[in-house]
Amino acid sequence: NYDFYFKRDTHKMQLLKPFELINQSASYDVKCNVKGGGATGQVGAMVLGISRALLQYDSELKPILKKEKLTTRD
């Protein structure tokens, strides 16, 4: 559970942001492994991975995620 791993509220909010932007914060179950870096870097990597996965699932989410700079793909 991310609540046990990430102690800072800012990290927790960052991690959930992609889901909140698409108004589906309780619709997905994510399993993610990250290594190295600090907690901030790990959250950033997870958010990018989640955003990319959401785009693979539904490409129409791109404008929403791109506006918030949660995806690097054009």
Secondary structure, 3 states (H helix, E strand, C coil): CHHHHCCCHHHHHHHHHHHHHCCCCCCCCCCCCCCCCCHHHHHHHHHHHHHHHHHHHCHHHHHHHHHCCCCCCC
